[in-house]
Amino acid sequence: MLKIYRGEILHFLADPAKVDLEQSYQHFEDGLLVIEDGKVKQLGEASSLLAALPDDVEVTHYQNGLIMPGFIDTHIHYPQTEMIASYGEQLLEWLENYTFPAERRFEDEAYAKDVAEFFLDQLLDAGTTTALVFGTVHKASVDAFFTVAQQKKLRMICGKVLMDRNCPDFLTDTAETGFNDSKALIEKWHNTDRLQYAVTPRFAPTSSREQLDKAGELLSLYPDVYMHTHLCENKKEIEWVQALFPENKGYLDVYDQSKLLGRRSVFAHGVHLHDEECQRLNETGSAIAFCPTSNLFLGSGLFNLKQAEAFDVNVGMGTDVGAGTSFSILRSLNEAYKIQQLRGEKLTPFKSFYLSTLGGAVALDLEDKIGNLEPGKEADFIVLDYHATPLMERRIRQCKTLHEKLFVLSMLGDERNVCATHVLGEKVGERVDEKVGEKAGEKAEGST
């Protein structure tokens, strides 16, 4: 069966920082998205595609809204859902006082499933259809997450945290048990339906050299899994890494020595990177997850996006809940713009929405499957309501260009703007669509 969606459509074909702007995206003021068996079959102008469709096919028409690919979150912690907005600390104290106690409860798989259900619903309500997700040190936390994600038919990546030192006894594994648990999870879940696994050392200070080396061994045994960790987030953290690994020339080098860099390696934050580290990230195809709300909330610093662009480092957006203060990628774009302003730089709305969609897919080595609406891609997409609030409706009326409308969405937008989320072409959630004028029964015949 075909599923047909009509409305204003936007998706990206390339990074606006690398090609002429007009070549980086496609925009259809009145477009048509044709989906078959959960994948995009056709995309183009409604005026040309409608004529070729069967006369009796139903067309869902979204008006006053923007159809675009689902958002991609390249760094988030599902076990920190219930401790979001915890007051008053920077990174290391925040972990000790809030994060570690909260993660203890995830040894209980029933509890973990309950949180995973709520977490994934929050993501979908915010328009996020794919995420790279931290579990906890408990194997059960990952089993729970993948069980729920599989039921929802989502493309999700997750991994068991590895921590064998500098953390509470109740969250400590060993190099050997971490390796064995991760191996079992990989063999059970990786590439099952739309699920993929990430080898997940929390960060260098909580793993011994032996454990980091065992993580590298997992990547060697299973070359298509991911590696997900933290890097250069906080200045005190960096000093701690230098004290723990004096033989290494820097934070990134600690991971590099254990063979943890590569095309599917994603490092959260990268706020305080040296040029040499950016060059090495580029050489290995590794990626950075830019997490604006978290960096501001914990006082970590201002990510240098221009530095990453200069070294052609893959970058995606991350919410980093629970240090991040919202599941909404739109809210993250708001803070990302302000961070670049404080650095004396400009973040265009085209670059923002690229980072949130195709840029995230490139960072996750998934651009062949998701990130835009090219034929053959998995049909995960959202509809953003231009009239979600009275202020936005009034402001949008003043916009004369796509650039202006996207900027307003990125500055004033949040979960309220996501009026519909679709996974493999199927609408999920319970959003109300009256404001975008959804017409679910329109026929192709005469609807041009």
C-alpha positions in Angstrom: 0.0 0.0 0.0 1.1 3.5 -0.8 1.0 6.3 1.8 0.9 9.8 0.4 1.7 13.0 2.2 1.3 16.5 0.8 2.6 19.8 2.1 5.6 22.0 2.3 8.7 19.7 2.4 12.3 20.4 3.2 15.3 18.1 3.4 19.1 18.4 3.0 21.4 16.8 0.4 24.7 18.2 1.7 26.3 20.3 4.4 25.6 24.0 3.7 29.1 24.8 4.9 30.7 22.7 2.2 28.6 23.4 -1.0 26.6 26.3 -2.4 23.5 26.8 -0.3 21.1 26.2 -3.1 22.8 22.8 -3.7 22.6 21.7 0.0 18.8 21.3 0.2 15.5 20.7 -1.6 12.4 22.7 -0.7 9.0 22.1 -2.2 6.4 24.7 -1.3 3.7 22.2 -2.3 5.4 18.8 -2.3 4.4 15.2 -2.3 6.0 12.4 -0.4 5.2 8.9 -1.6 6.0 6.0 0.8 5.8 2.3 0.1 6.7 -0.5 2.6 8.1 2.0 5.1 10.5 3.6 2.6 10.4 6.7 0.5 9.4 5.9 -3.1 9.1 9.3 -4.6 9.6 13.0 -3.6 8.8 16.0 -5.7 6.3 18.7 -6.6 2.7 17.7 -6.0 1.7 19.2 -9.3 3.8 16.6 -11.2 3.5 13.5 -9.0 -0.2 13.6 -8.3 -1.1 13.0 -11.9 0.8 9.6 -11.9 -1.0 8.3 -8.8 -4.1 6.1 -8.9 -7.2 8.2 -8.8 -8.6 6.6 -5.6 -5.4 6.8 -3.5 -5.8 8.8 -0.3 -3.5 11.8 0.3 -2.8 13.2 3.8 -2.4 16.9 3.3 -0.6 19.0 5.9 -1.1 22.7 5.7 0.5 25.5 7.6 3.3 23.2 8.5 6.7 21.8 7.3 7.4 18.2 6.5 11.0 17.2 7.1 13.1 14.2 8.2 12.9 13.1 11.8 15.5 14.7 14.1 18.6 12.7 15.1 20.0 13.0 18.6 23.6 11.9 18.6 24.1 11.9 22.4 21.5 11.3 25.2 21.3 9.2 28.5 17.9 7.5 28.9 18.7 6.6 32.6 18.9 10.3 33.4 15.3 11.0 32.4 14.1 11.4 35.9 17.0 13.5 37.2 16.8 16.2 34.5 17.1 19.7 35.9 19.2 18.8 39.0 20.5 21.9 40.6 23.8 23.5 41.1 26.8 21.5 40.0 29.4 21.2 37.2 30.3 17.9 35.6 32.2 15.9 38.1 30.2 16.9 41.2 27.0 16.5 39.1 27.9 12.9 38.3 28.7 12.1 42.0 25.7 13.8 43.5 23.0 13.0 41.0 23.9 10.7 38.1 25.4 7.7 39.9 22.6 7.4 42.5 19.9 7.6 39.8 21.6 5.0 37.6 21.7 2.4 40.5 18.0 1.7 40.0 18.5 0.3 36.5 19.6 -3.1 37.7 15.8 -3.7 37.9 14.7 -4.5 34.3 11.1 -3.7 35.0 12.0 -0.2 36.2 14.3 0.2 33.3 11.5 -0.7 30.8 9.1 1.8 32.4 11.7 4.6 32.0 12.6 3.5 28.5 8.9 3.6 27.5 8.5 7.1 28.8 11.9 8.2 27.4 11.1 7.0 23.9 7.7 8.6 23.9 9.3 11.9 24.9 11.7 11.7 22.0 8.9 11.0 19.5 6.9 13.8 20.9 9.9 16.1 20.3 10.3 14.8 16.7 13.4 12.7 17.4 13.2 9.4 15.5 16.8 8.1 16.0 19.2 8.5 18.9 22.5 7.3 20.2 21.8 6.4 23.8 23.7 5.6 27.0 22.4 2.8 29.2 23.9 2.1 32.6 26.5 -0.4 33.7 23.7 -2.9 34.1 23.1 -5.4 31.2 19.4 -5.3 32.1 19.3 -1.6 31.3 20.1 -2.3 27.6 17.9 -5.3 27.3 15.0 -3.1 28.6 15.8 -0.3 26.2 16.1 -2.4 23.1 12.9 -4.4 24.0 10.8 -1.2 24.0 12.5 0.4 21.0 12.0 -2.8 19.0 8.3 -2.8 19.8 8.1 0.8 18.5 10.0 -0.2 15.3 12.6 2.6 16.0 16.1 3.0 14.7 18.0 3.3 17.9 21.6 2.7 19.1 22.4 1.9 22.7 25.1 0.4 24.8 26.0 -0.8 28.3 28.2 1.6 30.2 31.7 0.4 31.0 33.1 1.6 34.4 35.7 -0.3 36.4 37.1 2.5 38.6 36.4 5.9 40.1 32.7 5.3 40.6 30.5 3.8 43.3 30.9 0.1 44.0 27.2 -0.5 43.0 28.1 0.7 39.5 31.5 -0.9 39.0 32.1 -3.7 36.6 35.5 -5.2 35.6 37.3 -5.2 32.3 36.3 -8.8 31.9 32.7 -8.6 32.9 32.2 -5.5 30.9 33.6 -7.2 27.9 31.5 -10.3 28.3 28.3 -8.4 29.0 28.8 -6.2 26.0 29.6 -9.2 23.8 26.4 -10.9 24.8 24.4 -7.8 24.1 26.0 -7.3 20.7 25.2 -10.8 19.7 21.6 -10.5 20.9 20.7 -7.0 19.7 23.1 -5.6 17.1 21.4 -5.3 13.7 18.2 -6.9 15.1 15.4 -5.1 13.2 16.5 -1.4 13.4 18.6 -1.7 16.5 22.4 -1.3 16.7 24.9 -1.5 19.5 27.4 1.0 20.9 30.4 0.0 23.0 30.1 2.6 25.7 32.9 3.5 28.1 31.5 6.3 30.2 34.6 8.4 29.9 38.3 7.8 30.4 38.5 8.5 34.1 36.1 5.7 35.0 37.8 3.0 32.9 41.2 1.5 33.4 43.6 1.1 30.5 42.7 -2.6 30.5 39.0 -1.9 30.2 39.6 0.6 27.3 41.7 -2.0 25.6 39.0 -4.5 26.0 36.6 -2.0 24.4 38.9 -1.7 21.5 39.0 -5.5 21.2 35.2 -5.5 20.9 35.4 -3.0 18.0 37.9 -5.3 16.4 35.6 -8.4 16.8 32.5 -6.5 15.6 33.7 -3.8 13.2 30.2 -2.4 12.4 29.2 -1.6 16.0 29.5 1.9 17.4 31.7 3.4 20.1 30.2 6.1 22.3 31.8 8.1 25.0 32.6 11.6 26.3 35.6 13.8 25.4 36.9 17.2 26.5 33.7 18.4 28.1 35.0 20.1 31.2 38.4 21.6 32.1 38.7 19.8 35.5 37.8 16.6 33.7 40.6 17.1 31.2 43.1 17.8 34.1 41.9 14.6 35.7 42.5 12.6 32.5 46.0 14.0 32.3 46.7 12.9 35.9 45.3 9.4 35.3 47.0 8.9 31.9 50.3 10.8 32.1 51.8 8.7 29.4 49.3 10.0 26.8 49.7 13.3 25.0 46.1 14.3 25.5 42.5 13.2 26.2 41.8 12.0 22.7 45.1 10.1 22.6 43.9 8.0 25.6 41.1 6.6 23.4 43.3 6.5 20.3 45.9 4.2 22.1 43.1 1.7 22.8 41.9 1.8 19.1 38.6 3.4 19.9 38.6 6.0 17.0 36.8 5.2 13.8 33.9 5.9 11.4 31.3 4.8 14.0 33.0 6.4 17.0 31.0 9.3 18.5 32.5 11.6 21.1 30.1 13.7 23.1 30.9 17.4 23.6 34.5 18.2 22.4 34.2 21.6 23.9 37.9 22.0 24.6 39.7 20.4 21.6 43.1 21.2 20.3 43.7 21.4 16.6 45.7 18.2 16.6 42.8 16.4 18.1 40.4 17.7 15.5 42.9 16.6 12.8 42.9 13.1 14.3 39.1 13.0 14.5 39.1 13.9 10.8 41.6 11.3 9.8 39.7 8.5 11.5 36.2 9.6 10.4 35.1 10.0 14.1 32.3 12.4 15.1 31.5 15.0 17.7 28.0 15.3 19.3 27.4 19.0 19.9 25.2 19.3 23.1 24.4 23.0 23.7 21.9 22.9 26.5 24.1 20.5 28.5 27.3 22.6 27.9 25.5 25.7 29.2 23.7 24.0 32.1 26.9 22.5 33.5 29.0 25.5 32.6 31.3 23.4 30.5 32.1 25.9 27.8 31.2 27.0 24.2 31.7 24.5 21.5 33.8 25.7 18.6 31.8 24.7 15.6 34.0 26.6 13.2 37.1 24.7 14.4 35.3 21.4 13.7 34.3 22.7 10.2 37.8 23.8 9.5 39.1 20.2 10.1 36.0 18.7 8.4 35.0 16.8 11.5 31.6 15.1 11.4 29.2 16.9 13.9 25.7 16.0 14.9 23.3 17.6 17.5 22.8 16.0 20.9 20.4 16.9 23.7 22.5 15.1 26.4 19.5 14.6 28.7 19.7 14.7 31.7 22.5 17.4 31.9 20.7 18.7 28.8 17.5 20.5 29.8 15.2 19.4 27.1 14.4 16.5 24.7 13.7 19.0 22.0 16.2 19.4 19.2 14.5 22.7 18.4 15.4 24.0 21.9 19.0 22.7 21.4 19.2 24.7 18.2 18.2 27.8 20.1 21.1 27.4 22.5 23.5 26.4 19.7 22.9 29.7 17.9 23.6 31.6 21.1 26.8 29.7 21.8 28.1 30.6 18.4 27.0 34.2 19.0 29.1 34.3 22.2 32.0 33.0 20.1 31.5 35.8 17.6 30.3 33.4 14.9 27.0 32.9 13.1 25.0 29.7 12.9 22.6 29.8 10.0 19.2 28.1 10.2 20.1 26.0 7.2 23.2 24.7 9.0 21.1 24.1 12.2 18.6 22.0 10.5 21.3 20.1 8.5 23.0 19.2 11.8 19.7 18.0 13.2 18.9 15.7 10.3 21.4 14.7 7.6 24.4 15.9 9.6 23.3 13.6 12.5 23.0 10.7 10.0 26.5 11.3 8.7 27.8 11.5 12.2 26.2 8.1 12.9 27.3 6.6 9.5 23.6 6.1 8.7 23.3 8.6 5.8 22.4 5.6 3.5 19.3 4.9 5.6 18.0 8.1 7.3 18.6 11.8 7.5 16.8 12.9 4.4 13.8 11.9 2.2 15.6 10.6 -0.9 14.0 7.6 -2.5 15.0 4.4 -0.8 15.5 6.0 2.6 13.6 4.8 5.7 10.5 7.0 6.0 11.0 8.6 9.4 9.7 12.1 9.2 7.9 14.9 11.2 5.6 17.8 10.6 6.5 21.1 12.3 3.5 23.4 12.9 4.2 27.0 12.0 1.2 28.1 14.2 2.0 26.2 17.4 1.7 29.3 19.5 0.0 32.7 19.0 3.4 34.4 19.1 4.9 32.0 16.5 1.8 32.3 14.2 2.1 36.1 14.3 5.9 36.1 13.8 5.7 33.6 10.9 3.3 36.0 9.1 6.1 38.5 8.9 8.5 36.0 7.2 9.2 36.4 3.6 11.8 33.7 3.0 12.5 30.1 4.0 15.6 31.3 5.9 13.4 33.5 8.1 10.9 30.7 8.8 13.6 28.2 9.7 15.2 30.7 12.0 11.9 31.4 13.8 11.4 27.7 14.2 14.8 27.3 15.7 14.5 30.3 18.1 10.8 30.0 19.2 10.2 26.3 18.6 9.9 23.4 21.0 7.9 20.2 21.4 4.6 22.1 20.7 5.7 22.6 17.1 5.9 18.8 16.5 2.3 18.0 15.5 3.1 14.7 13.9 5.9 12.1 14.0 6.0 9.3 11.5 8.1 6.1 11.8 8.5 4.0 8.6 5.7 6.1 7.2 3.3 5.3 10.1 2.1 8.1 12.4 3.0 7.5 16.0 1.9 9.3 19.2 -1.3 11.2 19.8 -0.6 14.7 18.5 -3.5 16.9 17.5 -3.2 18.2 14.0 -6.0 20.7 13.5 -3.6 23.6 13.4 -1.8 22.3 10.4 -5.0 21.5 8.6 -4.5 17.8 8.2 -6.9 16.3 5.6 -6.5 12.6 5.9 -9.1 11.6 3.3 -8.2 13.8 0.3 -8.1 11.9 -3.0 -5.4 12.3 -5.6 -8.0 13.0 -8.3 -8.5 16.7 -8.6 -6.3 17.6 -5.6 -3.7 19.5 -7.6 
